[in-house]
């Protein structure tokens, strides 16, 4: 039998420096939707005791409940950018309520800090393909693992600064992409607590 774990979003941070008014509005609307979002995790009964977190499914459900239009796992329209770039897909394209004419592509980076730079690239690909007018990178403030905690929000902020300073990415591209970071909280002992490596190791040890 698999053990079900309950999580929720706690604190939310945003990076909207130098962003245009449209992406600032879209980011703030999305931030409001994310507040206190609850999602589940499943602890597998195997040797690795793998924890699967079902964040995307909970987000899609919340979008439906709030009446937002969205597209799950959209593929890039290669006709607009050329076949040589393959056919990458994103996590979701949202149309914030009262901002329907501003589709926003969202990349959700839950764990891998080494691929954050390519998350930005994918956002810009969808914008260039005119499938979105803006992009949001959504990532946890506390990705917890056995040896510690990674703040992927701060990693994403650093990557954006590196792209600005050393990769020559133009302001026109940077101003249409924002970053949202969310605190992961886990329900243990009938109360929500910060999800850190101590809680991670306790959970895995008690599986």
Secondary structure, DSSP 8 states (H G I E B T S, - for coil): --EEEEEEEEEEEEE-TT--HHHHHHHHHHHHHHTT-EEEEEE--STT--EEEEHHHHHHHHHHHTT-EEEES-B--HHHH-GGG---B-SEEEE-TT-TTS-EEEEEESS-GGGHHHHHHHHHHHHHTTS-SEEEEEEES-EEETTEEE-HHHHHHHHHHHHHHTS---HHHHTTEEEEEEEEEEEETTEEEE--HHHHHHHHHT-
